[in-house]
């Protein structure tokens, strides 16, 4: 690797250095506040390094990775989520927690590193490296409270099913290697369309669909979301899905033309089923975490619409629409799970996430209730929020392609979603039925949440602030 390539890897190297320093600090002297500070400093340093030398074109970094604008944008999203988790974890664990803190921050940095490597991957080996580093680190975070039976149950389910999904992905890559003779993604995806290659494509898509919680590989999602500590659930619902979708859209854009028709048909059914089934099952939920699990299934179906359209019209429009929608989804998810994190404690057997427990939140914590209401309005795609602009992007693209089945499913799913999102919002403003715990005095977390909530409104009211620059950021101007 040349010095120039090392320089291009600066954001990853800064994060890796932070991981090493955190390991040394943990071995030398345990200190939860110091560990949190090192994690935040590492993530912020990587963020600054990425902004400072944001990629302006595709540049290869050995045979394994490439530095490109789209990957840079998705890396920014990953760092934003990781910073949110790091800022919230201190108050969530508390000073007298029975669990140690330092390993959590180490696992957080490792999962973020895996996600960043995944969005930069251009080789089958780097894909597997990124996915496994991210998934295994996240697995330990899902079961971080060992005294929660639901957390252990969810982590075991995730371990077994995630391992099965990775096996499908590896088998698919093996089939494609057998037909193409290469492990580079750009060459694998141009394999001659034999039965073996088509089987490889299907297995590869199935492995990624599991990570994205797409129907029919969605069944693990509600149990894992409900059992996991709420701050770890934030990481699962945002970081892993962002990184895997970045890989999926990269693969879709280089799919062979002769396989496009079959793939469009398969992905369309998956997207329609995810949008309709995810929203329908969310109607019955009283737990916010389970509701968000089914909502994530539906929203991944919406985002998959962009991937389908990518094979039918201009790729640049699709990248722009998918990136904006993912940003909107991440902002809302961060706000919702952050509020739940601030109201819960890791040492409790269950997080505070039931609708009956949150009833009347506005009258005791008006700031938190307002933030959560704004986030749910954004997920519902209501005007003046960033979520409205994201859905407008995708609907415009689907109409341009004349994909009326997708448009119908999006509209029906959005109407159903509006109902259960409003049900949560009404519950927040209903008369209080019980006392809600006090919120820790975590000023840095509150400032961070205020900035994110403000961005949700500002980008919804003035979408041109980002929309005019997004094409340039993604390198498609």
Secondary structure, 3 states (H helix, E strand, C coil): CCHHHHHHCHHHHHHHHHHHHHHHHHHHCCCHHHHHHHHHHHHHHHHHHHHHCCCCCCEEECCCEEECHHHHHHHHHHHHHHHHHHHHHHHHHCCCCCCCCHHHHHHHHHHHHHHHHHHCECEHHHHHHHHHHHHHHHHHHHCCCCCCHHHHHHHHHHHHHHHHHHHHHHHHHHHHHHHHCCCEHHHHCCCCCCHHHHHHHHHHHHHHHHHCCCCCCCCCHHHHHHHCCHHHHHHHHHHHHHHHHHHHHHHHCCCCHHHHHHHHHHHHHHHHHHHHHHHHHHCCCCEHHHHHHHHHHHHHHHHHHHHHHHCCCCHHHHHHHHHHHHHHHHHHHHHHHHHHHHHCCCCCCCCCCEHHHHCCHHHHCHHHHHHHHHHHHHHCCCCCCHHHHHHHHHHHHHHHCCCHHHHHHHHHHHHHHHHHHHHHHHHHCCCCCCCCCCCCCCHHHHHHHHHHHHHHHHHHHCCHHHHHHHHHHCCCC
